[in-house]
Amino acid sequence: MILSKGKLSLLSGILLWSATLLGQGYRIEVEIQGLSNDSLILGEYFTSRMIPKDTIVLNQKGKGVFEGTEALSGGLYLIYIDPGHYFDLLLGDDQELYISAHKDNLAGSVTFRGSDDNRIFQEYKNYLQLKRGELEQLQSSLGSNSTAADTLTVADQQKLINSEMEAYMDKIGAEHAGLFVSDFIGATREPFPPQSMLTGDRKHDDSLRFFYYREHYFDHFDPFDVRLLHTPLYEGKIKNFISRAVAQHPDSLIVSVDFLLQGSSGDEELYRYMLITLFNHFAESKFIGMDGVYFHIAEYYYIPDATWSSPEFLSKLKENLDKNKPTLIGQTAPNLIMRQVPEEHFGMAAQDTAIKKDPHIGHDFLIHDIKAKYTLLYFWETDCGHCQTSTPALHQVYSRLKDKDVEVISVHVINSVEGKEKWIDFVNEHQLFGWINCWSPYSNEFRNLYNLQSYPQLFVLDQDKKIVAKRVTPEQAESIINNLMNIESKNNS
């Protein structure tokens, strides 16, 4: 049968398409001398965990082939025999290769054919081992009789070796920019400012190091390269960035979180990992204000995108978000109507039981109407053991801050007659006067507005009644206010 030109072109296209599909798989031929009929595992890293991807049984000559019709995810892999016998390899675009090694010296004897990534990686590891040996030898040369001059000489030699190692990595990056090995080695590097930038002023240099570290963190590390997710170094790099390269302030962290989540959204696996990792990181954080970052992730990413989570969990998360959102740092504190009880009433109530029980004494006010540079909004109750210690401590803090235009709104949360009696007695006993003593005799709405689940709860508000800190101790509140005032004073000078 004679094919027409059109049919011939169509057939050629089909054959080319089929060849392309066949070329998308992997084939890793292995020969391990000293093994016979043994099982071998090809393991894939997912961050720090190793996941078996393929298993073979070597023949009597120690030969076998890992192969599949779909390409493996790029990354760092293991050829694993048993806990004492394994070695690693890189998989980038080259997924058809030959590996040879001897069982008795796997790492030292392994060779690769058909993989530039692994040839260069092996050379790099050998070079690194050589240089580390030189560094250790220099360090061991310093004995008990070494002089300061000896120490300085060794330090200079160590700096020289470190510079040689950096230059070697630069060379790999320049000559092999298209290979995964270049990206992998780059991701192992840490950004340090050149010595010429340092002045010898420790405070200045520490600040310079931080800004340099932040600005150059991603020079050699691409956080959106999914192949790096399949290496043990990825998780540490992401967590180091969040913990060390970003100012630990909610606004700065939210910007960085958005950068990481939006940048990783193009790959489903990477995005899911990034979302879960950041969500859990800020859920577990004990630092002030980190709940704002946590709920930002929940609102804009986790609730709409985490389809793997159960509807029950997402529903509870949304409910928790709705409860906490009004009192996140940076938000204007919900306004409240409270009843302030005048100081003279406390003295009179100590002598008259009927007056002590009267809930109508005092005048109502809105907390937003209190004019002060900073306001400490404090919720407490006399039956709370922590409150019994914290409340007098806060009063001492107030005595040191009141001349700096700081006011305290002290809210006793029990609105029963019995609660008022206990409140009167506690205030009189500890002489908690000078600040605003108030309560809400007819409503508990403030508990919902401020999501008050336990006591005491202390909020620091600025002059516009925006929340600058919450759930802090009296001492922490004092430190925060003093620091903010010092910063403002420096900025105005």
Secondary structure, DSSP 4 states (H G I P E B T S, - for coil): -PPPHHHHHHHHHHHHHHHHHHTTSEEEEEEEET-SS-EEEEEEEETTEEEEEEEEE--TTSEEEEEESSPPPSEEEEEEEETTEEEEEEESS--EEEEEEEGGGHHHH-EEES-HHHHHHHHHHHHHHHHHHHHHHHHHT--TT--HHHHHHHHHHHHHHHHHHHHHHHHHHHH-TTSHHHHHHHHT------GGG--S-HHHHHHHHHHHHHHTTTSS--TT-HHHHTSTTHHHHHHHHHHHSS-SSHHHHHHHHHHHHHHHTTSHHHHHHHHHHHHHHHHS--STTHHHHHHHHIIIIIHHH-TTS-HHHHHHHHHHHHHHGGGSTTSBPPP-EEEEPPHHHHHHHTT-HHHHH-TT-SEEEEGGG---SEEEEEEE-TT-HHHHHHHHHHHHHHHHHGGGTEEEEEEE---SHHHHHHHHHHHHHHT--SSEEEE-TT--HHHHHTT--SS-EEEEE-TT-BEEEES--HHHHHHHHHHHHHHHHHHH-
